[in-house]
């Protein structure tokens, strides 16, 4: 029995990392967050990233959630400012699970010509003034913290946990950008006023599986970002000198780097298995997705904090840009449920609480 990545999966991640090393370097990221461009997304489309989970019959490559998690890890490691979790994972998965005919949309996603934002946060927890209601064909209300905001289409959940597709230019839809700590991934709110929508499914189990997948991808993104912060810390400690010697020779710094590595390494298997359950072990998928999301949120926060401390005062500067990874980890921690909320959901799944 194999408990690791296949040769093809390793090749996929290595190829993507080689592309992102140049196309999403820190210098490129600093430019793209202030002046969004399509070059990076076009390059990813040429590599087949938007087509990952789409069936070959609809123009995709027909891979699974483990491969998607590996891509998400690489995007997090490079803080790539591109749509992914909503467009590439959650939206195609929702369409596939709903069993509806959306071949034209799937083909457009697979080619990289169409992006899909996801507005399901109110299904997890809603503010008093937020929530979306449906009369069967039209939506009204407000959805906050939309993933892949600024998309061509939106996947929206109503208060009955049904899923709808809404065009970005639909009548009665207002899209407002929200300021968040992470500049690499825009978020926003959608306000619906009797807005026409296409119903995908009324089955709440579809929404549950879509949220599970989103949580695993956020965990994988955090894994990549945290690993990059650890790697940067080790390299910085080797080069930075105090008292005429590298700070890597100081026992305190060694312990900080070792503790980060010790906390992070088990997370990799957790994320891989969580992604595997999405495809192959449905009964464990929700529980494992909750565990992965909550644990990576906590571990990622620890690594982000400790890595910044290893860098000392330089860790706060834009010159090193460490804050891009720090803020990405913070964004991931809150999206689709903070760790405390997700652990409570895991307890409910196990019938440990009412």
N, C-alpha and C positions, 0 to 999 in steps of 0.2 A: 504494500500500500504506500502510495506517495503522499508525503506531507509537505510538499513544496511546489514551486511554480514549474510548469512544463517548459520545455525549450522554446516553444512558440511564445508563451507568455513573457518569458525573460527577454526574448528578442524584441517583442512589441515594446516593452518598457524601455529597453536600451535604445531602440531607434528613436522613440519619442524624446528621451532625455537628450540625445545628441542634437536633435533639432531645436529643442527648447534652450539648450545651453547658449545658442547664438540668438535665436529669435525672441527669447524671453529672458535675456540677461538683465541684471539690475538696471543698467543704463537704458535698455529698451523699455523696461517696465516704467521707469520714471517718466519717460516720454509718453507712453501710451495712456497712462492714467490721466494725464492732463489734456492730451490730444488723441482721443480714441481713433484707432485706425483699423482697417480690415485685413491688413497684411498677415498678422499672426493667425487670425481665424481662417483665412484663405489657405495658409500653409497647413494648418491642422486638418482642414477639409481634404486637402490633397493627400494627406496621410491616412484618411479614412476615419478620423476621430468622430465626426458627427454621425457616422453610419454604424457605429459600434453595435448597438442593440437592435438595429432594424433588420428585419429578415431580408435575405437575398432577393426574394421575390418582389420586394418593394424598393430595391436599389441599395440595400444595406450590406453589411458583411456578416451579420448573424452571430456575433460573439455573445458572451455572457457577462454577468455582473462582476465576476472576478477580474476580467479584462478591463471593465469599466472602472473598477476600484484602482487598478494599477495605473490607469491613465489619470484618474483623479489625484492619486498620490504624486505623480510627476508634475501635474499642474500646480499643486500646492507647494511642491519643492521649489518651483520657479516663479511662484506668485503670478501665474499667467493671467492677465486681465481679459479673459474670454468667457462667454457663456458655456456652461457644461452641465451642471447638475440638473437644471430644468430642461434644457434643450435636448441634451444627448441621452439623459437617463430617465428622468421622471415622466416627461411627456410621451416618448415612444413606448415606455412600459405601460402607461395608462391606456394608450390606444390599443396595444396588444392584449392587455387583460380585459378590456371592455369588449373586444371582439367586433369592433365596428369597422366599416370600410372607410379608411382614410389614406389610401395609397398615394394620392397626390401630395398630401401634406407630408407623409413619411419620406417620399422621394425628395421633396424640397428640403427637409431637414437633413437627410443623408448627404445631399450635395453641398450643404453649408449655406444654401441660399435663404433659408428661413430659420428663425430662432423662436423658441417658445418659452415664455416666462411661466412661473408656477406660483399661484396664489392659494395656498392651503393652510396658512398659519393659523387661521381662526378655527380650524378643525382640531388644533392642539390646545390652544388657549387664546381667548379673544378679549380685547379691551371692551369696556362697556359700550363704546360708540362704534364698534367694528363688528362685521359679520355680513354675510351675503345671503339673501333669500331669493327663491325662484318661484315663478308661477308655471314652470314647465318649459317655457320658451324664452323667457326674459329674466334678467338678473337685476336686483337692486341692492344697494348697501355699499359697504366699504371693506376692502381687503388690504391688510398691511403687510410689510416686510416681504414683498414679492421677490422671489429668486429670479435671476436673469432678467431683471427689469430693463425696459426699453426694447422688448422683443416685438416680433411681427404678430404673434398670437399669444394668448394666455390660456393656461389650464387653470380653471377656477373651481373650488369646492364650495358648495352652499351649506346652509345650516343643517341639511338632512344628509350630508356627506355624499351627495351626488356630485359628479364631475362634469364640467362643461368646457367647451372651447369657445373663446371669444377673440375676434379679430381686433387688433390694436386700434384700428380706425372705425370700430363699430359705433353706431349711434348711441349717444348717452354715456359714453365711457370717457372718464377723465383720468389721466395718468400723471401722478405727481411724484417727483423724485424725493427720496428721503436721504438726509445726511447721515452717514454711518462712519465708523472708524476705518473701514476697509475701502480704500479708493479703487482697489483692483476689481471689485465686483459691485456694480450699482444695485441698490435696492430702492423700492418705492411703494406707493400705495395706489390702488385702483378704486375709483368711485363709480358705481354703476347706477344709472337712472333709467330703469326699464330698458336695459340694454339687451338686444337680441343675442342669443347664445345657442350653440349646438350641443345638445345633451349627448354625452358619451355613455354614461352608465348611472344607474341608481344604486348599484351594489356598493355598500360601504366597505366591503372587503377589498375592493380594488383600490380605494383611497388608502386603506391601511398599508397595502403592499407598496404603493407608490411612496408613501412617507417612509416606510422601512428602507427602501432603496435610497431615498434622499439622505437619510441619516447615515447610512453606511458610507456614502460618497463624501459626506462632510467629514466623517471620521478619517477616511483615507486621505483627504486633502490636508487635514490637521497632521496626520502622520508624516506626510511629505514635508510640510512646512517645518515641523519640529525637528525632523532629521536634518534638514538644511541648517537650521539654527545651531544644532549640535556640531555639525561639521564645521561651520564657520567659527564656532567657539574654539574648537581644537586647533584649527589653523591659526587663529589670532593668538592663542596662548603660546604657540610655538615661535611666533615672530615678535610679539611684544616683549620688551625687556624692561626690567626694573632691577636696580642694584647690580647692573652689569650681567644679568642672566635672564633667560626667557622665563616668563611667568608660568609656563607649563612645568617648570621644575619645582614650583612651590606646591607643597602637599595639599594646601587648601584648594588650589585651582584643580589639581588632579582629582580630588574628591568630588568637586562640583561636576566635572566632565564625566567622571565614572558614574555618578549617580544619575545624571541625565541619560546616559547610555543604558544603564540597568533598568530604568523606568520605561524607556521607549522600546527596547527590543521586544518584549513580549507582546506589545501592541500590534506588531506586524502580523503575527499569526491570528490574533483576534480579528483584525480587519479582514484578512483573507477568508477566514472561516465564516464571518458574518456575510461577506459577499457570496460565498459558496451556498449558504443556506437560502439566499434569495432565489437561486436557480434550482436547488436540488433537495432542500430539507424544509419545506414550507412550514411545518409545525414548529420549527425552532426559529424561524426568520425574525419574527417581531421581538422576541426576547433577546436574541443575539444582537440584533440591530440596536436595541436600547442599550445593551451592555457596551457595545463598541462606541456608540455615540457619547455616552456618559463618561466612560473611562478615558477615551481619547481627549475629551474636553478638559478633564482634570490633568491628565499627563501633559497635554500640550501646553496648558497654562503654566505648569511647573517648569517645563523646558524653556518656554519663552522668557519667563522671569529669570531663571538661572543663567541662561545664555546671555541675557542682557547684563547681568552682574559680572560675568566673566569678562565682558568687553569694557567694563568700567564706564567712565564718562563717555567714551566713544560710542557706546551702545545706544545712546540717545540721539546721535547725530544723523543727519540725512546723508552724510558722506558715506557711511557704511550701509545705510539703508536697512538696518536690522528691523526697524519698526514695521516694514512692509509685512514681514512674516509674523511679527508679534501681533499686529492688528488683524491679520487674516485668521490667525488662531482664535483671537477674541471674537471675531464675527462668527466663525464656525461654532463656537461654544453656545451661542444664543439661538442660532437659526434652527428651526424645527424642534425646539425644546431645549431648555437649559438642562444641565446634568441632574439637578434635583427633580425636575419635572419628569424627565425621562426615566429616572430610577423608580419613581412612583408608578409610572406606567408599567415598568417591568414587574413591579410587585403585584399589580393588578392582574397581569397576564398569568402569574403564578398563584393567583387567588390568595395572596398574603394579606391583602387589604380589600375592603369592600369596594 
